[in-house]
């Protein structure tokens, strides 16, 4: 039986199949943004061909397909989601515009506010009110609700978000309103905040619920259609979707909580990075995932990836827990241009998969990072994608020449400038993830993956003074491989916020016991294997306006000093994050959270290459630019043997990725067949 991971990127769709013996086979297919399932099905066809099976035979022998999708991400970025109406407590319809009273950049006085996903004429106030303790102050007014539902119907909205004040404590009004909407408008999609995000903070709750309503219909349509196509094509197993927190869920759950899929694709890369950390015995990694459209950067510290509830995408607040990932508009398809002041710009625009870089020969005319890599000799135009998609070097040169003419530079100088600019941009992205959070990147190793990362990893690492780079043999499809390392996960949270009152031992035990029972029960409805529970809390000091997430695993929950131990965990975590703690200050317990985790059978956890017994010489040489034109030895990654050492300058090629090793750097093949590169210090000249 096979397990198949599928990661849809902006340029390519990556697929990995692992059989019961752990053998790993992978394939790539151009992504099809208009309908991602077309690229997925084409990729499955190619994957089956590599397994010497028909697609139907392969799917019939597959017990699990795990999918990372960018449908929700693209809907938000391109503002192509559903038409949403908001039903909210009378007098509170403008919360979505007032936000939290803060700007993204408080010193930029000219930046316009982000346009809400729900225009003001589609926000309808309903007469009802709960007190801050959840008691009913004003019963739900049926005539007011009728008027709001009628207005929603006339507006031709296709989705409704229901968010009433304090409903996280008592959802009775929201449930009644949602049921009424579904009766009166049966074809409309409904999201209610007490189900999407049942916790304190009105703006975060309404924003997240609106995002869920905005992307929900598209995600549900895509996933149910894909599931149907897979079943019709012969799939006997189940389709699961990776969520932003790194766990996976069945189609029904992912459709219900569609806002939880906005980081579906990048989350697979973090699952892979954690597994790589275990295999390598390197607890501190900077995962560096560079694809055709964007670069995703995160941190694995002490072998753990951080989860955050501070998510933001396309200016929209998404307060569901997600892996802490920074995405920057830098990829192989990033467009190089010259602005009105005569300065070189690289990105944020991307050529994507259609038309793609000029060298793809699909009609693209703009110069991209990939075109620069062809001009510099880093990419072999004839061998791209294993020779199945040769590149047009002449078209790349013509595109770079346009940039060079605008800059009054030579072709080579312009290409080198594009290469240098994109490296600096990605290094700055890593600085945002590390230095601005008090983390020194020099004590981390750089984990390089994604189809384009190997071409840039060494220079990015040198810019940051990172001394060690690791390149897995499955680097170009590592996110898809990581999806098969994911476990089933269902999270539940509940607010417990007393005005100045310290939570008691009995309250905290009861609260977590109830959440654990509910979360494990819900997960048990999808999964009949062993289930564990992870407990955490969001806490703060009394004068603060933000909370931090505190892991509460390995506590003695029967201890009479339980609350003291929880607060001590908070002080320790606060000091880790901000270098200080204030043990004499009041600690406020805000949200309790339980994640039920069902571990699925894992295969192919090493992602190792078939190992060679003896070192292999370079298969050829190629002219490439390393400070000057030189004949550079070119090695086939699959032919390298454990222990083999390569001195730079060198180029190492696999079917779907290329790795550069510069002069002074050294690459060694480890026991897994992966590359470990020692980066020389930057020269002082």
N, C-alpha and C positions, 0 to 999 in steps of 0.2 A: 504493500500500500504506500501511496505517496502523500506527503503534505506539501502544499504549494503556497508560496508567499508571493503577493503581487503588489508592487509599489508603483503608482502612477505619478510620474513626474511631469514637469512642464514640457520637456523635450522627448524623453523616452519613458516607456513603461518597462519596468524590470520584473523578471519572474525567476523564481528559484523553486526547484523541486528537490525534495529530500526523500529517499526511500528508507525502508526499515533498517537497512544496513548502515545508513548514515551517508551514502553517496550523494553528492551535491551536483546538480546540473542546473545551469542557468541560461537565460535567453533575454534578449532585448527586442523591443518593437517600438516604432515611432508612436508617440502619444497622439491621441485624436481628441483635442479639447472640446469640439462640438458634441461629441458623444464618447466618453471615455471607454465605454464598454466595447466599442469597435476595436480600439487598440489592445484592450485586454484579451479579446477573443483571438485577434491576430497573433498576439504574443503566446497564447496557449497553443496555437497551431505550431509555432516555431519551437516551443518547448517540447511538444510531443515529437516533432521531427528529430530533435536531438536525442530523445529517449528511444528512437526507432519504433515509435508507436503511432497509431492514429490518435487524433485528439479525443475521440470517443473512448478508445481503449484506455488512454491515460486518465481521463476524468472518471471512468468507471472504477479505476483502481486507486482513487484519491479519497481519503477519509476527511480531509480538512483543507479548505482554501481560506487563507487569511489575507485580507485586502486592506491596503492603505489608499485612501481616496482623497482627492483635492476638490471634490465637488463643492463642499461648503466653503472652502478657502476661496475658490475662484468666484463663487457667487458673491461673497463679501467684497473681494478686491475689485471685481468688475461691476458691482451693484446690479446684479442680475437675478436677485432673489424674488420671493413672492411679494405680492402687494399686501401689506400687513395693516390691520386695524388694531388699535389698542383700547381695551376696556379697563378703566382704572378708577380708583376712588375719586369722587367728585372733588374738584379743586386741585388735583395732582397730575393733570395731564401734561404739564410742562416740565416735569422732573427730568425727562429724557433730554431736554435742551439745557436745563440749568446744570445738569451733570452734578459734579461735586464742588462747583465753584472754582475749579482749577483748569488751567490750560496745559497742553502738552509741553509747551515752552513758555513759561510765565514771563520771560523777558522779551518775547517777540510780540510787539503790540499790533502788528499788521496781519498776523495769520488769522484767517477766517475760522469760525467754529466749524467743527465737523457737521455735515448735514445729517440730521437724524434719519434713521431707516423708516420712520413713520412720520409723515407730514402732519402738521397740526390739525388739519381738517379731518384726519382719520383717527384722531384720539378722542375718545368719548368718555366723559365722566359719568359714573354711576353712583347714585345716592346710597351709601352704606358706610359704616365705620366700625372698626374694631379698636378697642383700647390697646395700649402698649402691652398689657398682660394677656391679650387675646380674647378678653370678654367683649361681647357685642354692645356697642354704644348706640348705633343706629342700625336697625334691621335692614336687610337688602330690600330696596324699594323696587317692586316688580314693574311698576309703570316706567320708572327711570331706566330699568334694564331693557324693557320692551323698546323704548325709544332708541337706545344705543344699538340694539340688535337690528332694528329696522334701518337705521342709518348705515350700519355696516353692510347690510344687504344691498342698499342702494349704491354704495361706494364701489361695488364689484371687487372688494377685497377677497383674496383667495386664502388668507390665513389670519388668525386672530390670536393676539397675546392678551391674556387676562392676568392683571397684577393689581391686587388690592392691598391697601395698607395693613401691615402686621399679619398678613395671611400665613407667614411662616409659622406662627404660633397657633393659628386656628384657620384651616382652609375652608370652612363651611360655606362662606359666601362665594369663594372662587369656584368651588365644586358645583354649587347650584347655578352660577352664571355660565360655566362651561357646558354643563348639561343642557341648559336652555339654548345656548348657541348651537350646539350640535343637533338639537331637535328642530330648531327653526331654520337653520342653514346647514343641512346635512352634507353638502359637498365641500364645506370649508374645513381647513385644518385648524386645530385649537391647541395652544400651549398655555399652561397656567403656571404661574411662578412658584406656587406651593409644591409643584411636582418637579419643575426644572431646577430651582435653587431655593430650597426652603430654609433660608437663613437671613439674619438681620442685614441691614443696609439697603435702603429703598432703591437708590439709583443702580447699584450693581445688580439687584434682583430684576428690576424692570428692563435694564439693558440686555441682560443675558436671556431673559424670556423673549424679548423682541428678536434677538439674533436667532434664537431657536425657531421662532415662528417664521422668520425670513428665509432661513436655509432649509427648514424641515421638509416642505413639500418636494423640493428638488432632490434632497438626499434620499427621501423615501422612494420617490419615483425611480431614481437611478439604481438604488440597491435592490429594490424588488424586481426591477426589469433585468438587472444583471443576474440575480439569483434564478429568475425564470429561464434566462438564456443558458445559464450553466446547467440547469436541470435538463433542459431540452437537448443540450449537447452531450448529456450522459453522466453528469456528476452524481455520484451516489452518496457522497458525504455532505458536510455542512459548510456554509459560507459564514465566515466571521469577519468583523470589521475592527481594525485597530482604532482605539480612541485616543484622545489627546493625552490622557494620563499614562499611556503605555500599555494598558491592558486591552483585551479584546472582548467583543460582545457579539451576540447574534444580530442578524439584520433587523429584527423587530425592535430590539433595545437601542441599536445605533440610530434607527429612524426616529424613535421617540425622543431621544436626547441628541438631536442632530448637531446642536452647538458644540457637543463634545467631540465632534469629528474634525474641527478646523485645523488641528495639527496631526491628523491621522497619519499622513505620510512620514513626516520627520520623526514621529514617535517611534517608528520601527528602527530608525538609525540609533536611537538612544538605547533601545532594548539590545541591539547588537553591540553597542559600545560597552554596556555593562558586562555582557558576556565576554567580550574581548578583554576587559579589565581582569576578569577572573582567570581566563586562559593564560594571559601574559604575566600575571602576578604584578601588574602595575595598577595601583589603586587610584592614581590621579591622571586623568586623561582629558584632553580637549578634543572632543569629536568635531571633525572638520569635514562637512559633507557638501561638496561642490558639484552641482549638476549643471544642466544646460541653461537654467533660468535663474536659479537662486543658490545661495550658500546658507546652510543651516549650521549654527554654532551652539554648543552647549558645554556643560561641565560634568564630568564624573569625578567626584571627590570622595576619597576613602571608599571607593568601589560603589558609591551610590549616586544616583542622579536626583537632582532637586526637583520637587514638585512645587508649583506656585499657583495661587488663585488670583494673580494680578494680570491675567491675560488681556491683551489688547490686539486687535487686528483691524486694519483699515479704519482706525479711529473709533472702533466699537468695543466697549468693555464687555469681556466675557469672564465671569468670576467663577466658572467651573475650574476644578483643579486640573492642571496640565503640566507636562514636563516643561522645565524652564529652557526654552529654545529661542535663540535670536536668529531671525531670518533677514538676510540682506540681499538686495537686488544685485547680485554679482554671480555670473555663471558663464559658461562657454559661449552662450548666445548673447551676452551683454553687448550692446551696440556702442561702438566708438564714434564720437562726433566732435566737432569743434564749435564752441559757442560763439556768441557775438563778440566777445572780447578776445577771441583768438586762442582760447585755452582748450586743451584736450579734456573731454569728458568721456567716461566709460560707464554706461548704465545711467539710470535704472532701467531704461528701455531694453527689451530683449527681443531678438528675432524669433524666439520660440522654436517650435518644430516645423512650423509652416509660416513663411517660407524657409526659415532657418538661416544660418550663416551663408554668406555668398558662396563659400566653397562647397556647400551642399548641392548646388546646381539646381535649386528649385525656384529660381527667380528672385532670390534675395539679392539686394544690391548693396546694403549697408555693411560696413566693416564691423566685425565682431572679434571677441577674444579668440575664438577658434580660428578665425582667419589669420590673426597675428601669430598664433602658434604654428600654423602651416607655413607662413612666410619665414619664420625663424628656424624652421627645420625640426621643430620638436615633434610634430605629428607627421607620420608617413602617409602622404595622400593616397597612395595605392593600397595601403594595408588597413585603412580605417574600418572599424567594425569587422575585423578579420578578412578584409578584402571584399565584403559583401556590399559596402557602400563607399566606393572610392570617392575621394574629394577632388574638387576642381582647383588645382593650385593657381592656375591662371586667373580664375575669378577672384580668388583670395587676394592676389597681388593687385588686381585692378581696384578692388574695394579699399585696400590699404593705401594705394596710391592717391585716392581721393582725399583721404585724411592727411597724408603727407603733403600734398599740394597746398591744402588749407593752412598747414602749420609751417610751410616753407622748409620741410625736412626731407630727407631721403626716405625711401620705402623702408629700409632697415631701421632707421631711427624712429620712424612712426610706429612700426610693429613693436620695437623694444619699449617704446613709451606706453603703448597700450598694455603690454605685459606687466610693466612696472606699476602702472596705475591700478590695475585690478588687484595686484598683490598687496599694495598699500591699503586699498579699500577693505580687503578681507582681513588684513592684520588689524585695522582699526575696529572691525567687528569683534575680533577676539579680545581686543583691549576693553571694549564695552562689557563683554561677558566676564572679564577677569579683573583687571586693574580697578575699574570703577566699583567693584564689589569687594575690594580689599584682598584679592587673590593674586599672587605673583605667578604669572604664566610660566616663568622659567623653571619652576619645580614640577611642571606637568610635562607629559609627553603628548605629542600631536598625533591623533588617530586620523589618518587620511583615508577618506572613502568618497564614493560618488565618482561618476565617470570622468570628471575633469580635475579632481583634486590633486592627483599625482603629478600633474604638470606644474603645479604652483606651490605644493606643500613645502618644498625646501626653502624657497625664497620667503614665504610667509613666516615659517619658523625662524629663519635667520633674522628677519625684521623684529621679531619678538624675543630673540635670544633664547629660544627653545632649542635644546640640544638633541632631542630624540624624536624621531618620527617612526610610526608603525604603519605599514600598508598591508592589510590582509589580502590574501590571494583573490578573494571575492569582493574586492573593494568597490567595484563598479555597481554591484547589486547588494551591498551590505544591508541596506535598509529592508529590502525584501527578505533577506536571510534573517534579519533581526525580528521580523514579524512572526517567524516560526519559533522564536524564543519567548514570545509573549504568552502570558497566562490570561485566563478569563478573570475579569475584575468587575465588581459592582460596588459603587461607593454610596454611602448615605451620610448625611450630616444633619445636625439639629442645633439650633441656637439655645444657649442657656446663659442669659445675660441678666443678672440681678443688679439693680442700681446700688452699687456699693456693698452688696452682700457677697461674702465669700461662699463659694460652692462648698457644700458639706460632703463628708465621706459617703453618706447614703445616696445623695443626689448623683454624685459622679459615677458610683457603681451602677445604680439603676439606669442612668442615662446611657452608658455604654453597653450595658447588657441588652437593653431594648434595641438599640441600633444594630448590635451584632446579630441578634435574633432575626431582625427584619432583613438585613443585608445578606446573611447566609441563606435565609429562606428564599429570597428572590433569586440568588445565584443558583440555588439548588433546583429551581424550576427549569434551568437550562442545562445543568451539569450534574452528573451522578458520581463524580469522582471526589477525592478528598478536598476539603475546603478549609482554609485558614483565614484568620481575621487580623487585620492591621489596624491599630488604634492610634489616633493622633488628636491634637487639640489646637485650636487657634486662640492665642492668648496675647495679652499686651499689658504694659504698665498703665496705671490709672489715667495718666495725663496724655497718653499717646492716642493717635487717631488711626493707627494701623495695627494689624495683628501679625504675628509670625506663627508658622506651623511648627509644632513640637511633636516629635515622635514619642509615643507612649508604650512601645513594645517592651517586653521583659520587665514589667513592673509587677510587684506583688499586690494584686487587686484586693486581697483580704487584709492587707496591712493596716493597722490603726493610723499610721502616718501617711496614708495614701495621698492626701491633698498636698502635704508638705513635699512629698517626693515629686509630684507633678509640677509644683511651682519651682522646685529645684531644677528640674529638667528645662523649664522655661528660662531661668536665669543663665544656665550653662549655654543654651542655644543662642540666647540674645548676645552673650559675650562672644560666641563663635562668629556671629554675623557682624556685630558692630563694635567689637573689641572692649565692650564694657557691660556691666550689669549693675542694677541698683536694688540690692537685696532688702533695703529698708523701705522700698516703695510698695504700694498695693499692686497685686497681680490680679488682672481681670480675666476670667475664663469666659470666652465668647462663644465658640462653636466646638462641638464634639463631632468627630468624624470616624467612621469605621469603613474600611475597605475589605470586602469579602473576596478572597483570591482562590480560584480553582486552578491548580497546576495541571496542565495538559502534558501528555507524553511528549518528550522532546526527542528530536533526532538531529543528527549532523551538527552537534553543538560545537565541533571544532572548526568547521569550514576550512579544512586543511586541503592542500593540493596533494595530488599523487606525488610522493616524494621520490626524487632521483637519488641514486647511490653515489654518483660522482659528479664533480663540477663540470659545467658545460662552458665552452668558450663562446665568445660573441659570435652571433650568426652572420653579422655583416657590420659595416660601418656606414655612417651617414653624415653629410655636412650639416652642422647645426651651429647656432650662434650662442656661444658661451663667453661673452666678452669680446669675441672675435670669431670668425668662421674657423671651424676645425673639423677634422674627421673624428667622429665620436663612435665608440663601439656600441652596438645595439644588441641587447640580450632578449631572449624569449623567457618571460617569467616562468612559464610552465617547465622549462628545461633546467632551472636552477636547482642546486642541491643544498640541503641543510648544511650550514657551516661555510658555504661559499661566500667569499668577500669580493666586492667590486669597488674599485677606487674610481671616484669621479674625475673627469666628466664621463657620464655614461647615460644611456637611455635604455630603459627596461620596458618591454612591450608585452601586454596581454591582448586578448582579442578585443576587449571593450574598454581598455584604459591604458595609459602610458605614464610612466614614472620617470622624472628627471632626477639625476644625481649630479650635482655641480662639482667643479674642480675643488679639491680639498675635502669633500664629503666622502663618507664611506658607507656602503650598503652591505649588510650581512643578512643571509637567509637563516631564519631561526628554525627550530624543530618542527614548526607547523607549516613550513614552506612560505611564511610571510616575510616581507622585507622589514628590516629595522635599519634606519638611516641615522648615522651620527653626523650632525650638522656642524660644520666648522664655524668658528667665530667670524663675524663680518670683518673685512679688512678696514684699516684705519685710513686708507688713502681716499 
